[in-house]
């Protein structure tokens, strides 16, 4: 039985969370949403908040995963991060 894209994405987000936790990063939120969009993982390490976008590619036929986080997506992540910071008085 083939796994759907949403389930596959959730599995890779879980892997990313485990990786970050193993590096000592405290996970604050997952799948934080607002009207601008969603950030997959929000973490904290020492004095730094981390806003993480998780991308998975089966192969590089459509480019590296980092290529999927283009300037538009980066701006969206910044808007969501700004909203998160305002909501949490950061």
HELIX and SHEET records of a PDB file:
HELIX    1   1 UNK A    5  UNK A   22  1                                  18    
HELIX    2   2 UNK A   65  UNK A   68  5                                   4    
HELIX    3   3 UNK A   71  UNK A   87  1                                  17    
SHEET    1   A 3 UNK A  26  UNK A  34  0                                        
SHEET    2   A 3 UNK A  37  UNK A  45 -1                                        
SHEET    3   A 3 UNK A  48  UNK A  52 -1                                        
END                                                                             
